[in-house]
Amino acid sequence: MPVRDLVVMANRLPIDETVSDSGVREWRRSPGGLVSALHPVLRDGGATWIGWAGATGPAPVVPDVDGVRLRAVPLSDDEFENYYEGFANSTLWPLYHDAVEQPVFHRRWWESYQRVNRRFAAVAAQVSPPGSMVWVHDYHLQLVPGMLRGLRPDLCIGFFMHVPFPPPELFKQLPPRAELLRSLLGADLVGFQTTGGAQNFLRLTNQVLGLRVSRSTVAVDDRTVKVGSFPISIDVADIETLARSPEVLARAAKIREDLGQPDRIMLGVDRLDYTKGIEHRLKAYRELLADGRVKVPDTVLVQVAVPSRERVEHYRALRDKVEREVGGLNGEYGRLGVPAVHYLNSSFNRTELAALYRAADVMVVTPLRDGMNLVAKEYVTSRVDHGGALVLSEFAGAAHELKQAFLVNPHDLDALKDSLVRALEADPSETAKRMRAMRRYVREHDVGRWARGYLNALVPQ
């Protein structure tokens, strides 16, 4: 990996503020997502991370965490509503996920998005050492590369898109489509999860901006911008160690006991988001119960739904629908003390998640669209016993890598039901063979390889 000063930019800092029982406030490293993916890469390198601290108002002074210097960017209440909940998560998020929900566009949201991106770029310009690498992450900050290029042309700028990047016929719906594309081209390297996302971007720069493109580059002004796919991964060694720990094994056994020692446990772990296919999963399970292909208490479904963006209307409506469906399932097919669905609308720590992975016979990862989905990789990595089966949506980025999973189109309810039954009833020798192959792939393509591959492409050695 190139040895240079590294500055990471993301919407959020990798920390959360907590308050102890005694009233002492402290900052702790956040779980999950981008934080977990980047932490092993940054912890020993003296990097700087720029992001929002999670509360509106003036930017707090935050401590360094695990050797990473942190710089907070402030957001006002109005900016949180218009930049974050508005343009980022009610315009870009649904559009980039195949318009599963109808995107909404308001000019005031776009103005706020521009203003916040300009603020992030200004902070990066201030704190970045001469000639350093600045790695900008995700759809919240798509204007930063171009803005930062104007402020600090000496910097080496990379951008990585964690979510899917849509085809031209969807992206062109955005009124500021040209501005977004042109700003992304302020980077020296624009990275995506899949080759499909990279190809969509190349086609758009040609169609919308009229630029000359090749298979992996775009010619813009007097520069050549590289474009490529870099599938993100996880810290395999860390998760394997955790999955083998006595604490996790004991907790996994207790989970099965608490569930009544069923023959088979199906598990879903998702953010409560309309892209994750939770409603489709519950409907398929309901029909399997109605058809008698699975029965309670022999089979149970555990659905973890981590709260998400609860002030956005789409998410409030989804929570209500999911809770009604779970209540209906349990009312019709459960019995006293033995629900058909164990629904957990809360966050879980790493140890509890690892225990759930070890306890589950079938992991159900069926998003309607997903950039990667690291839950699938975490489950595979946690199964150091080569047990368990993975049912995986073909519309998740992970499906391009975990080809031995039971791949399914979650929009096809009959196919989803059949895939669940196949996974539940598969011979252990078959599931073990599949799991070994997937584990081998993830071990060889861990988060370190992802980061090295991206940074070496950004600054070739």
N, C-alpha and C positions, 0 to 999 in steps of 0.2 A: 504494500500500500504506500502511496506517495507520502513523504514526510513533509508536511506543511502545516501551518496554522489552519485549523478547521473551525468554521462557524456554522452551526446548524440553525435553521429557522423553521419554525412550525407554529401553527396557531396557538398551541398550548405549551407551556413549560412542562418538564417531566416531573412535576411535584404537585402535591396537594397540601393545603393547610389543614392541620388537625388540632383539636382542642382536647387535652387530657381531662380526666375526671377532676383534677385539681385546678383546672382553668388555665393551664399552661399551653400556649400556642406554639406549634412547631411545624416545620415543613418536612414531608416525607416523599420519597420517590413514588410516583404514580404506578399503578399496575396496568398491564395490557397495552395492546396496540403498538403505535410507533415507539413509545418509550421502551417497551421490552425489546423491540427489535434493534434499536440503536444503542441501548445501554452497554452491551458488551463491546461495542466498537469504540465508544467514547470514554469509558471509565478510566482508561489508562493514558489517554492522549492529551489531556489538558485542553480540551475543546471548550468552546463557548456556545451556549444554547440561548437563542432569542425567542421569546414567546409571551403569550398572555398568561397571567398567574391564576385566572379563574374567577376573579371577583371584579365587578365594575368599580370605577373610581380611579384615583391616582395609582400609578404603578408602585407596588411595595418594594422594599429592599429585600431581596431573597438571598439566602446563603448558597454557597457552592454545595453541590451534592455529588458524592463519589468522584471528586476530582474534576467535575464539569462546572465551569463558571456559568452563572445564570444571569440573564438580563431581562427584566420584565417590561412588557409594552402595555400601556394603559388602554382600557376600553371604557367608554361611557355607557350608561344605560341605553341611550339612543343608538349607539354604535353596536352594542350587543344585539339589539332588536333588529337593526337594519342590515348590518354587515354580516353577522353570524347567523341569526335565525332567519334573516331575510334572504339576501343574495346567495350566501354560501349554501344554506340548507333548505331553502324553499325554491330557489332557482336552479343552482348548479347541481346539487345532490340528486334530485329526482331526474333531471335531464340526463346526467351522466350514468344513471342506472336505468337506462332504456325507457324513461318516462313511465315507470311503474305507477307513479302518481303524477298528476298534471303539474308541470313546473309553472311557477308564477313569477312574473317580472314586474317590478316597480322601479321607476327612475330614481326615487330616493334611496332605494336599496343599493343600486349601482353607484350612486354618488358616495354613499357611506363605505362601500367596498373599496373604491378608489382611495378615499381618504385614509382608511386604516392600512391598506397596502403601502401607501406613501410613508406612513409613520414607521412601519416595519423596515422599509428600505432605508430610511434615515438613520434608524438605530444601527442597522448593519453597517452602513457607511461610516458611522462614528466609531464602532468598536472593532472593526476588522483590521488586523495588521496589514501592512502593504504586501500585495501579492498573495494573500491568503486565499484559501478555498472557502466559498460560501455555498452550503448545500440547503436549498429551499425545498420545503416539503408541502405538497398536496394542494388541493383545489381552493383552499382559503386564501392562498398567497400567489395566485397566478400572475399578478401584475408586478410582483417584486423583482423578477429578473431584469425586465426592461428598465424599471425605475432605478435599480441599483447599478445597472450598466452605465446609465447616464451620470450617476453620482460618483462612481468609482470604477472607471474603465480598467484599472490595474488588477482588479480581482478576477479570480477564476470562479465562475458561477455555474452551479449545477442545479437542476430542478428534477424532482421525482414525483410522479403522480401516483398516489396510492389507490385511488378509486379507478373504475373503468373509464376509458376515454371513448366517447361515443362516435358513431359513424357520422359522416358529413350531413346526412339528411336530418339528424337530430341536432347536432351542434349548430347548424346554420340558423336554427330558430332563435338563437340568442341575438338580441339587437347589438351588443358590443362584441360580436364575434371577432371582428378584425383586430380590435384593441387587445383582446385576450391572447390571440395567436401571436400578434406582434410582440407582446410583452414576454411571452414564453420564449421567444427567439432571442431575448436578451441573454439567455443562458448559453454556456458553451456546450452543454450536454442536457438534453431533455429525455428523461427516462420514464418508462411505463412498465406495468406489471407483465404485460403480454405483447407478443408481436402484433396482435390485432390492434391494440391501442396505439402502438407506434405507427402502424400503417395508416390508421385513421388520421393521426396528426399530420403525417406527410402529405396525404391527399388533400387535407384542408388547407395547408399552407400554400399548396399549388392552386387550388380552386378559389380560395377566398383572397389570398394575397398576391397570386400570380407569380410566386417565386419558383425558381428552378430547384427541383428536388432529385435526389438519387435514391437508391435503396435504403440509405441510412444517414443522409445528410441533407441540409437545406442551405442554399447560398443566400445570404442576406447581407446587404451593404458590401463591405469588404471582408466579411467573416464567413466561416463555414461552421454551422451548428450541427453537432452530432445528435442522432436520434436512435434510441435502442430500447430493448426490453431487458429488464432486470428483476426477475420474480423474487419478491421478498421472502424471507424465511425466519427461523426462530433460533434461539440459543439451545441447541440440541443437548449438549453436555449437561447444562444446568437442569433442564427438564427431566432428563433421564435420571440424574442423581436424585432429584426430588421424588420421582415416581417410584424409586426403589427404597425410599426411606421408610423405616418402621412406622413413623407417624402416619404417612400416607396409606400404607398397607392396612394399618389398624383402622383408620378412618373409613377406608373403602369397605372393609368387612362390616363395620358398624352401619354404614349406609345401606348395605344389602339387608342387614338385620332389621333396621328401622322400616324398610320397605316391605317387610314380611317375607323375606327370602324368596322372591319370585324366581321362576325359571329363567326369565329373560327381562332385562332392563334396556329400554331404549332411552337415549339421552339427546336433548337438544340444548345447546348453549349459544345464545344470540343476544346482541343488543335488541331491544324492543324497537324494531325498525321495519317499515313496510317492504323493504327490499329482501328481508331474510326468509320470507316464505313460511312464517310461523302459522298463518291461517291455513295455508294449503296442507301443511303437515298435520294439523289438528283435524282437518276434514278427512284426510286419508285415514287417520287413525280411527275416527268415528265410523267410517264405512267398513274398515276391517273388523271392528267390534260388532257392527250390525250384521256383517256377513258371517260372523262366527269363525273367521280365519285367525283371530287372536282373541284371547279371553282374559278377563280379570278374575282372579289375582295372579294367574300364571305369567302374564305379561303386563308390565307397567311402563308408562311414559313419564320421564322426568323432564320438564321443560324449564330451563333457567332463562329468564328474560330480563336482562340488565336494563334498568330505566335509562331513557335516552331522550333528550330534547323535548322535555315534557311541556314546554310552553308553546311548541309548534302544534297547530291544530291537527295536522295529519297524524301526529304521534299520540295525541290524546284520544283521537277517534280509534286508532289501532288498539291502544291499551283497553279501551272499553269493549271492543269487538272480541279480542282475545279472551278477556276475563269472562265475557258472556259465554263464549264457546266452551271454555274450560268448565264453567259451572254447569252447562247443559250436559257435557260429557259425564261429569261426575254424578249428576243427578240421575242420568239414565243408565249408566253402566257401572258406577261404583256402588259400594255399600258401606255401612257404618264402619269407619276406621280403615276402609280399603278403597281409596279413590282410584279412578282409572288414570287420572293425570295428576301428578304432583307438580304444581305450578309455583315457581319461586321467582317473584318479581323483585329481585335485589342483586347487588353485586356480591362476588365471592372472591376470597383471597386465593393466592396461587396454590396453597396446600389443599384447600377444599376442592378447587377445580381438578387438581391432579387426582384426588381421591375419587371424585365423580367419574373421571376418565377411566380409572382402574376398575371401578365398579360396573361400568356400562358394558353390556354385551354388544349393543349396536349404537354407534354414534350417527346421528341424523343431521347432516349439514346440507340444507336444501334451499339456499338463497335463490331468488329469482334473478339476481345479478349481483356479482361481488368481484371486487378487484383481485383479491387473492383468497382470503379467509384463512387466517392463521389457526383458528380453532381446529380445523381438520388436521393441520400439521402437528399441533400440540397433542391431539388424541393419539395419532400414530406414534409419535415420539414417546408418549407416556406408556404405551403398551410394550414394555420391555419383556413381557411374558409371551409376546406374539399372539395374545388373545384379542378378542373383539373384532368387529367388522365396521367398516365405514361406508355409509350411504351418502353420496356426494353429488350435488347438482353439477351438471355439465356447464352451467353458466357461472360457476365460480372459477377464478383464475387458477386455483389449486387443482382443478380437474385436468389441466394441461400437464401436470406433473405427477399426480397420484392416480395413475391410470389403472391401477389394480383395485381401486375402490369400486363399489357397486354404483356406477354412474347412472344418473337419471335426469329426465326432464321434469322439473317440479310442476310445470304447468299441466302435464299429462297425469291426471289423478289416478287413472288405472295403472299406468306405468310406475308411479310412485308407490302405490299399494303393493304391486308385485315385487318391486325392489326391496321394500321393507320386509316382506315375507321371505324372499330369497336370502336376505342377510340374516334374518332370525333363524332360518331353518338350515343354513349352509353347514356342511360337514366341517368340523373343527380343523381337519387337515387342509381344506380349501382356504378357510379364512386365515389360517396361520401362514400359508404360502403367500397369500395376498399381502398380509401384514409385513412379512419379512421383506418383500420387495419394496413396499412403500417406505419402510423404516430405513432401508439401505439408501434409497434415493434422498430422503430428507437429511440423513446423516452426512451424505456427501455434498449436500447443497444447503448448508446451514447459514445463519445470519452473517457469520464472518465472511463466508464466500460471497454472499450478496453484496456486502459493503465493499469488500476488496474489488470485486468485479466492477462495481459502479465507479468507485474513486479512481481506479486504474484507467478506466475508460475516460474519465474526466481529465486526468492528468497522467498520460502514459509515462511509464518509467523508462 
